[in-house]
């Protein structure tokens, strides 16, 4: 037999060699690209985890990937990447992409130069590129930004992955394996639910048509169409107060084109009225369910991506649902999967990515074991038939179902009868997150407001009644409890300072001793408080600080190495991550309690672009005078939430020092003042510290 030489990167290595490669001498065969490194490690780790027996081609069950889309960017445009005569000192986005993905851009340039003559040498003179060359660069840039193009192109990799399975291990004796019968598109469909396709401008229609042309025929688009009531309205029992007739429509690349290059629907289903009754996303998903193919669906957001080697594991994931009889056992499941966060650019992006990594891996793994995991929208795979029984993949009542995804898991759990929610780690998808200070906090304000509404839903009430105590405590800790805890922690220090002042001002001083209970110990109130606070606040504060970062540290350690985890932990501390998370806790506590008091939660469209613009203090000023051209800035954003409370906390701390509360037993109060300093600096200055270009003198 022929011997196959295994590449050195896949050669089995002993622990001593692995430790030396990680800590001392770099491996010359190890790729330098960080994304490639993660992909190899994730695939190797996934193949070593227990997984069910995969389905064999051509007996693959059908699956549909559902991607809701409203107004997100489909394809990057030249004017977004580069503009002639831009502002002085402002680098174009294309320059940032070239610098960030330097090796990938060099490989892209080499490919283009080999395929066509006249391609400019890799550089930053972007004006040399022609329109046809910019079209190529737009596609390349779109695959590295959070665009719908990247998401759809990644999900369509299921199509060639299924074809590879068929060519490698298909059962050729089956009549389904005949060349004129087998088609991966019969097993897989990528369904993009474009809510606003009817109202797209010409650029968006052209970008949608480009997706049809470039991607496999498994790509379909569902959208909501509308037209006048027409003469047949009475005969069709259209409600007299309904102004238009609405339809769920399906188009693909085979549909005829209209004069404006939009497509003629091949399927139309009339709806009983206007379908968008909630905040949009849940209705947009549910109206497309009739166009799904197969028994399983995977919900994906419009800012995700995928990797081909991970797509090859799809038959194993579908094996999680394998049963010996219809409707038995594992068929009643939601399979949760982790995400690889790709938007770790800048300090804020790195903090948000770290939080998402810990939440999507080690936290979900723990919640699933303890029985408290629910459905979080992406990239979970579920049985479509059971989702249809409970009204769809999301709840869509306006305001109360603002966090629409989780209600699918809550309803799924409430229906019982053997329904389970699992979490598996061997299959990954890519995910982009927010990158700016305001967008990250806007995202958490939406989550906190949605949680405030979630508390008063019938699903939460009923789960509290039927769950056993361990599962109920896990459900509380994983969802509502986290947000309530942020509020309690944010309120603890102001309350402590108030009580501290109250005790000091109530001390026995000789004036009102007849009205007070003064002991004979001789200790002043300041000394008593100092001793108490010295016990409460000590070097254990560092332990709590480390413990809060421990999930991310352990996860990075298990995925990469101890050195990588230690470097990332140190980097986050040096870039002032505690200030961001203290401020974030205050924002979360404010919004969740505000929602319980007043209600009115609304969807917050954060946007996931690069934070390249400096946010002003109160607004944009005219060239001369004090009149504002545009009102809105960091002060107006956070004054009522953090600045006023931060100023009150600062005043209380200064007053404690003024009345002698800090003079007694000074050494015992060091740690409490460290805590107070962190909170005060965070609440008053964090938005300015993390504001882009904040420390440039010219701005």
Residue, then its C-alpha position, 0 to 999 in steps of 0.5 A: x500500500x502507498x504511504x501518505x506523508x502527513x503534513x507536519x502541522x497535522x503530525x502528532x506531537x508530544x506535550x513537551x514539543x507542544x509546550x516549547x512551540x507555544x512558549x519558546x520556539x515558534x513552529x515554522x510550519x504554523x500559519x501566521x494568519x490569526x484567522x487561519x490559525x483559529x480555523x485549524x484549531x477549531x476544526x481539530x478540536x471539533x473533530x475530537x469531540x463526541x458527535x453523532x453518526x452523520x447522515x450519508x448522502x443522498x439520504x440527507x434531511x432537508x434544512x433551510x437557513x433563514x436570514x432576516x434582512x431589513x436595511x442592512x448593507x448588502x454589498x460594500x460600495x466604492x464611495x464607502x471604501x474610498x472617496x476622491x478629495x476626502x477630508x484632510x487627514x482622514x484615511x479611507x476605509x479601504x486603507x484600513x482594510x488593507x492594513x488589517x488584512x495585509x496578507x489576505x489583500x496581498x494574496x487577493x492582489x496576486x490572484x487578480x494580477x494573474x487573472x487580468x492584465x493592468x491590475x495595479x500593484x498593491x498600494x494605497x493609490x486607490x484612484x488608479x483602480x478602474x470601475x471593474x477593478x473596484x467591483x472586485x475590491x467591493x466583493x473582497x471588502x464585503x467578505x471582511x465587513x459585516x454585510x449581507x453578502x458575507x452572510x449569504x456567501x458563507x451560508x451557501x457553502x452548505x451547497x458545495x459541502x453537501x456535494x463533497x459528501x455526495x462525491x466522497x461517500x454517497x450510496x451509489x446503489x440508491x436511485x436518489x444518487x442518480x446524476x439526474x436526480x441528486x441535487x444539493x439544492x433539494x436538501x438545502x435552501x438559503x432563504x433571505x427574508x428581505x422585508x423591504x425588497x418591495x421598496x429597494x432602490x436601484x442599488x439594492x436591487x442590483x446588489x440582490x441580483x449580483x447575489x443571484x448571479x454569483x451564488x448557487x441556485x439554492x439561494x431564494x429571497x422572500x419578501x412582503x409585497x403589497x398592492x391595492x385592494x382591487x375590484x375583487x376585494x369584496x368577493x375575496x372577503x378583504x376587510x373593509x378597513x384594510x387599505x391594501x392587500x399583502x402577500x408573502x412572495x418568493x423569488x430566485x435567479x430563474x424569475x423574470x426581471x421587470x424593467x427596474x431589474x427587480x424580479x417577478x415572484x414565482x410564489x405568492x401567498x396572500x396574508x390576512x392583513x399587514x404582517x408586521x405587527x411587532x418590532x419587525x424581525x420576528x414577523x419578517x422571519x415567520x412570514x417566510x416559514x412557508x417557503x422553507x424546505x425540509x424538516x429543519x431550519x437554522x436561524x442566522x443574523x445578517x452579520x454572520x459568516x461561515x467556513x467551508x471546513x465547518x460546513x462539512x460537519x453539517x451531516x453530524x449536526x443533523x444526526x443530533x435529530x436522528x430518531x427511530x420513529x417520527x416525533x420521538x426522542x431527539x426530534x424534539x430538540x433545539x441544537x445550540x452552536x457556538x460562534x467565532x467572533x470576528x469583530x475584535x478590532x480596537x479596545x471596545x471591539x475586543x471587550x465586546x468580542x470577549x464577552x460574546x465568546x464567554x457567553x456563547x461557549x462556556x456559559x451556554x455549555x453550563x446553562x444547557x447542562x443545568x437546564x436553563x438554556x433557551x433559544x438565542x436566535x443564532x446559529x441554533x438549528x431546530x425542527x421546523x415542524x415543532x416551531x410551526x406548532x408554537x407560532x413560529x421561530x420567534x414571538x412578535x408581539x410589539x414591545x413585550x417580545x422585544x427580545x423575540x428569539x428567546x421566546x421560541x426557547x421558552x415556549x419550546x420548554x413550556x410544551x414539555x413532552x420530551x423537548x430538550x435544548x442542547x449545546x454542541x461545540x464541534x460546529x462553529x459559525x462566524x459572527x460580527x459584533x458592535x465596535x463602538x462605545x455607543x453602539x455596544x451600549x445601545x445593544x445592551x440597552x436593547x437587551x436590558x429593556x427586552x429583559x424588563x419586558x420578559x419579566x412580566x410575560x406569561x412565559x416567565x411566570x409559567x416557567x417559574x411555576x413548572x421548573x424544578x428549583x435547580x433549573x429555575x435558579x439557572x434560568x433566573x441567573x442566566x437571564x433576568x438575574x444577571x440584569x437585576x444583579x447589575x442594577x443592585x451592584x450599581x446601586x450598592x456604592x452610592x447607598x454605601x456612601x449615603x449610609x457612611x455619611x449618615x453614621x458619621x453625622x449621627x456620631x456622639x459629639x456632646x451636643x445631643x447625647x441625651x437623645x443618642x445611645x452612646x457607648x463607653x467604648x470611646x470609638x468614634x463612628x468614623x473608626x467604627x465604619x473604617x473597621x467595618x469597611x476594612x473587613x468588607x473591602x480588602x485585597x479580595x477585590x482583586x479576586x472578584x476582578x479576576x473571577x469576573x474575567x475567568x470564563x473568558x480566560x479559561x475558554x481562550x486557554x482551552x481553545x488556544x494556549x495559556x500564553x494567549x489567554x494571559x496576554x489577552x487578559x493583560x491587554x484588556x486590563x491595560x486598555x481599561x476594560x474595568x471602566x467599560x464594564x462598570x459603565x455597562x453595568x450602570x447602563x444595564x441596571x438603568x434600562x431594566x428598572x426603567x422598563x419595569x417602571x415605565x415600559x415602552x421598550x423599542x428596538x434599537x438599531x445600533x449599526x455595526x460599522x467602524x467607530x471612526x467618527x468622534x462623538x461631540x460633547x453636546x452637538x456640532x457647532x457652527x464655525x462662529x458663535x455658540x449656536x449648535x448646528x446639530x444637537x446630540x452628544x455624549x453629555x446628552x446621551x448619558x447625563x441622566x443615566x451616569x453623569x448625575x449619579x457619578x457627580x453625586x457619588x464624587x460629592x459624597x466621597x469628598x464630603x466623607x473626607x471633609x468631615x473626617x471619615x477618611x482620617x480614621x484608620x486610613x490604612x483600612x480604607x484603601x480598598x474602598x477608595x480604590x472601588x469608589x475611584x473606579x466607579x467615579x472615573x467610569x461613570x464620569x469619564x468612560x464615554x470620553x476615554x473611549x470616544x474616537x479621536x478624543x485626545x487629538x488636540x486639533x479636535 
